[in-house]
Amino acid sequence: MKSIVQLIVALSLTLSTAKSDEAACAEALLWTLVALEKRAQQVGANAVIKIVSYYQKVEMSSATQFECHVGNVIVRVVLKGELVTIVGE
């Protein structure tokens, strides 16, 4: 059983200098996932579910892909998910 705590949007901006686009996107994804985890802990949730890419408020759902935008200097990944508390039955 789970109770929904709240929806959250997390954004990561990382520097893309001296990295391939793929490496820069992977790093930005990692930092965005860390931000979701930290926010869940702050509000007492123990899981983040239904995570989707949420660039410019447009959802993209995939089990294997995410949306990443690489500029000259900044790499941007935006994710949205539900912070929940999962309790045993």
HUCOR-V769825 format. One record per pair of residues at least 24 apart in sequence whose ideal C-beta (glycine too) atoms are under 10 Angstrom apart, sorted by the first residue. I is the first residue (numbers start at 1). J is the second residue. Records with the same first field share a line. If there is no record, write none. Layout:
BEGIN
I = J, J
END
This chain:
BEGIN
1 = 85, 86, 87, 88, 89
2 = 45, 46, 47, 49, 82, 84, 85, 86, 87
3 = 45, 84, 85, 86, 87
4 = 45, 49, 50, 82, 83, 84, 85
5 = 39, 40, 43, 44, 45, 46, 47, 48, 82, 83, 84, 85
6 = 39, 40, 43, 45, 81, 82, 83, 84
7 = 50, 80, 81, 82, 83
8 = 35, 36, 39, 40, 43, 45, 48, 51, 79, 80, 81, 82, 83
9 = 35, 36, 39, 54, 57, 78, 79, 80, 81
10 = 34, 35, 36, 37, 38, 39, 48, 51, 54, 77, 78, 79, 80, 81
11 = 35, 54, 55, 76, 77, 78, 79
12 = 36, 68, 74, 75, 76, 77, 78, 79
13 = 71, 73, 74, 75, 76, 77, 78
14 = 70, 73, 74, 75, 76, 77
15 = 73, 74, 75
16 = 70, 71, 72, 73, 74, 75, 76
17 = 72, 73, 74, 75
19 = 70, 75
20 = 70
21 = 68, 69, 70, 75
22 = 68, 70
23 = 75
24 = 68, 70, 71, 74, 75, 77
25 = 66, 67, 68, 69, 70, 75, 76, 77
26 = 66, 68, 75, 77
27 = 68, 75, 77
28 = 66, 68, 69, 70, 74, 75, 76, 77, 78
29 = 53, 66, 67, 68, 75, 77, 79
30 = 77
31 = 75, 77
32 = 66, 68, 76, 77, 78, 79
33 = 66, 77, 79, 81
35 = 77, 79
36 = 79, 80, 81, 83
37 = 83
39 = 81, 83
40 = 81, 82, 83, 84, 85
41 = 83
42 = 83
43 = 83, 85
44 = 83, 85
45 = 82, 83, 84, 85, 86
46 = 83, 84, 85, 86, 87
47 = 81, 82, 83, 84, 85, 86
48 = 79, 80, 81, 82, 83, 84
49 = 81, 82, 83, 84, 86
50 = 80, 81, 82, 84
51 = 79, 80, 81, 82
52 = 78, 79, 80, 81
53 = 77, 78, 79, 80
54 = 78, 79, 80, 81
55 = 79, 80
END
